[in-house]
C-alpha cells in the first residue's frame, strides 16, 4: 500500500511539514509566492489532499479539476478563500486552524493600536532620516491610549482577547457584533452598542469580523463619517472588510485621524498606493499571527486536519465534518494511515 499524495502550496513550519512528510507523498511548492493558478490546478490534479493558504482560491473549478481530492486543509483561521458549500457538495472535507493564533493576533492588533496612537513608525523614520536634533516640546505628539475608548467591531475570539488587553490600559470598551455576547459583557467589562454608536464614541476602532458577503466593505465612507475625526482604525481581520478607496478619502479629508492595517484590499498593497505614503497610516504585510510558536502550531493543526481527512475521519478543526463518509470522502483508499498521537 502506498502513501496518499498531497500538495502543499508553500513551505510551512516543520511542526506541520515533518508530519506531512512522514505520512504522505508530499509535493511542496518551494517559491516565496503562491503557485500560479494553472500550477495549482495541474499539481493538485492527482492529489488526495491539499494544504492551502489564504492566498489559494479553492473553488468548484479546482475541486472538479482534482477528482481524487478528499481533504483541503487551510493553514489559517480565516477560510474565505475556500468555497465550503462547493467542497461539501463533493464530499471534500475542509479544515482551518482556529484558537492557536487568537492571543498572538490580539497582541499584534494592540501593538498596531499603540504604534498608531503614539506615532512610533513616524518616530523611527524621523531618527533614520537624521532629523533628530533636540528634544522637542511639540515633537510627534500623539493620542493617549490609557483611559481612551476602544470600539470593537466583531466580538469573536480575537475581539474578546483585544478587550482583555484594553482593560490593562483602563480603556472603556464598546463592542458591536451581530450576536450580542451578554455572557462576556460583565467578565470583560464590555458595553454593547449598535455599530453607529460604537463608531461615534470610539477613539480606536478595531475590526475583528470574518470576511463574508455581509461584512464586505462594512467599513465604508458612511462609516468613516460616523467616526470621530480624532479616531484611529485598526484592521487585523481581512482587507475587504474595509473599503480601501473610501479609507484613502477619509484620511485625506481628515474624517478620521489615522489607520493601522495588517490586511488590505488588494493584498499585497502596491508600494506606490496612496495609503503606503501617508504618515498617519501604518501598513504591514499580514503578519498578525506571525510568531514562531503560533505559526508552528498552525502548521501542526493543518497537518493533523489533513491526515484525519485522508483517514476518512472528522477533522480536529473541521469546517464541514458532516461530509465524513459521503461523496469523495467515502471513495476507497489505496493507503493505510495511522493517526499520529497528539502531544
Ligand atoms: C488567518 O489565520 O486567517 C490569518 O489571517 C493569518 O494567520
Boltz pocket constraint, residues with backbone or C-beta under 6 A from the ligand:
constraints:
  - pocket:
      binder: B
      contacts: [[A, 54], [A, 75], [A, 76], [A, 77], [A, 78], [A, 79], [A, 97], [A, 101], [A, 236], [A, 237], [A, 286], [A, 288], [A, 289]]
      max_distance: 6.0
